[in-house]
Structure formats: structure tokens, C-alpha cells
Amino acid sequence: MAALPIDNNIRRLRFEHGEMTQQALAERVGVTRQTINAIELGKYSPSLEVAFRIATAFNAPLEQVFQYRDGGGAKT
């Protein structure tokens, strides 16, 4: 199974925001803890709406939370 072309900084951002747990983030976003875990580990790409909700939870621009890697592996 190929890696998803989306990287994220969720783990780092959670710890920069008072060591927020996955459960606390999930409650703020309106998803399950398992969903946050899968997104954080790169096993699942969130919908656009969920991605914006996560960014909003951190009061951060979407690009600070998620990065898209092109086919060559470079982050854009």
C-alpha cells in the first residue's frame, strides 16, 4: 500500500497547544479519536471539511497543518 500524499503536523500542534490529547481534538472537530489517530499517522486523508475543522481547532492556516506531496515526493 502506497503512502498517502498528504503530510500533517497534527501531533506537533497538539503538543504545542497544551499537550492536547487526540480525544480532546476529536471532540473539538466532531470526529472520533480513532479518526484523529488515523489522520495523524497518515493512514487516512480527511475530508476537506474535517481538515478545515482541525486547522480551526489549532487557530492555524490549513497549510500549517497539512502539506501535499507531489508525485516526486516534494512538499508543496
TORPA-302106 format. One record per residue (C-alpha): z, y negated, x; residue number from 1. Coordinates in nm, 4 decimals. Layout:
N
+----------+----------+----------+-----+
:        Z :        Y :        X : num :
+----------+----------+----------+-----+
:        Z :        Y :        X : NUM :
...
+----------+----------+----------+-----+
***
This chain:
76
+----------+----------+----------+-----+
:        Z :        Y :        X : num :
+----------+----------+----------+-----+
:   0.0000 :   0.0000 :   0.0000 :   1 :
:  -0.1065 :  -0.3349 :   0.1446 :   2 :
:   0.1412 :  -0.6188 :   0.1824 :   3 :
:   0.1193 :  -0.8947 :  -0.0743 :   4 :
:  -0.0485 :  -1.2133 :   0.0472 :   5 :
:   0.2474 :  -1.4267 :  -0.0620 :   6 :
:   0.5423 :  -1.5012 :   0.1669 :   7 :
:   0.8606 :  -1.6679 :   0.0459 :   8 :
:   1.1731 :  -1.8388 :   0.1745 :   9 :
:   1.3989 :  -1.7360 :  -0.1137 :  10 :
:   1.6621 :  -1.5639 :   0.0990 :  11 :
:   1.6943 :  -1.8619 :   0.3342 :  12 :
:   1.7027 :  -2.1080 :   0.0448 :  13 :
:   1.9706 :  -1.9070 :  -0.1369 :  14 :
:   2.1962 :  -1.9296 :   0.1666 :  15 :
:   2.1207 :  -2.2986 :   0.2179 :  16 :
:   2.2348 :  -2.3518 :  -0.1416 :  17 :
:   2.5911 :  -2.2339 :  -0.1069 :  18 :
:   2.5112 :  -1.8679 :  -0.0406 :  19 :
:   2.3730 :  -1.8331 :  -0.3920 :  20 :
:   2.3563 :  -1.4702 :  -0.4990 :  21 :
:   2.0437 :  -1.3059 :  -0.6311 :  22 :
:   2.2262 :  -1.2700 :  -0.9628 :  23 :
:   2.3044 :  -1.6426 :  -0.9819 :  24 :
:   1.9418 :  -1.7304 :  -0.9041 :  25 :
:   1.8183 :  -1.4782 :  -1.1597 :  26 :
:   2.0380 :  -1.6339 :  -1.4290 :  27 :
:   1.9089 :  -1.9834 :  -1.3470 :  28 :
:   1.5478 :  -1.8625 :  -1.3538 :  29 :
:   1.5776 :  -1.6357 :  -1.6587 :  30 :
:   1.4849 :  -1.3048 :  -1.4946 :  31 :
:   1.6785 :  -1.0007 :  -1.3754 :  32 :
:   1.8443 :  -0.9678 :  -1.0366 :  33 :
:   1.6063 :  -0.6800 :  -0.9668 :  34 :
:   1.3103 :  -0.9141 :  -1.0200 :  35 :
:   1.4512 :  -1.1674 :  -0.7732 :  36 :
:   1.5146 :  -0.8857 :  -0.5247 :  37 :
:   1.1567 :  -0.7549 :  -0.5564 :  38 :
:   1.0090 :  -1.1056 :  -0.5167 :  39 :
:   1.2349 :  -1.1815 :  -0.2190 :  40 :
:   1.1338 :  -0.8563 :  -0.0461 :  41 :
:   0.7641 :  -0.9239 :  -0.1079 :  42 :
:   0.7234 :  -0.6213 :  -0.3339 :  43 :
:   0.6268 :  -0.8297 :  -0.6371 :  44 :
:   0.4435 :  -1.1587 :  -0.6851 :  45 :
:   0.5998 :  -1.3790 :  -0.9518 :  46 :
:   0.4038 :  -1.5357 :  -1.2330 :  47 :
:   0.3207 :  -1.8996 :  -1.1807 :  48 :
:   0.5879 :  -1.9961 :  -1.4345 :  49 :
:   0.8577 :  -1.7924 :  -1.2582 :  50 :
:   0.7511 :  -1.9324 :  -0.9206 :  51 :
:   0.7949 :  -2.2871 :  -1.0539 :  52 :
:   1.1328 :  -2.1951 :  -1.2058 :  53 :
:   1.2503 :  -2.0602 :  -0.8709 :  54 :
:   1.1345 :  -2.3758 :  -0.6915 :  55 :
:   1.3084 :  -2.5886 :  -0.9545 :  56 :
:   1.6321 :  -2.3909 :  -0.9072 :  57 :
:   1.6249 :  -2.4978 :  -0.5418 :  58 :
:   1.5047 :  -2.8507 :  -0.6240 :  59 :
:   1.2200 :  -2.7828 :  -0.3815 :  60 :
:   0.8411 :  -2.8121 :  -0.3935 :  61 :
:   0.6626 :  -2.4851 :  -0.4661 :  62 :
:   0.5099 :  -2.4861 :  -0.1156 :  63 :
:   0.8571 :  -2.4861 :   0.0404 :  64 :
:   0.9451 :  -2.1660 :  -0.1467 :  65 :
:   0.6144 :  -1.9748 :  -0.1450 :  66 :
:   0.3262 :  -1.9612 :   0.1021 :  67 :
:  -0.0093 :  -1.7908 :   0.0563 :  68 :
:  -0.1582 :  -1.5994 :   0.3486 :  69 :
:  -0.5359 :  -1.5916 :   0.3592 :  70 :
:  -0.7246 :  -1.2716 :   0.4451 :  71 :
:  -0.6831 :  -1.3370 :   0.8172 :  72 :
:  -0.3064 :  -1.3384 :   0.7902 :  73 :
:  -0.2657 :  -1.7127 :   0.8401 :  74 :
:  -0.0310 :  -1.9028 :   0.6127 :  75 :
:  -0.1912 :  -2.1792 :   0.4113 :  76 :
+----------+----------+----------+-----+
***
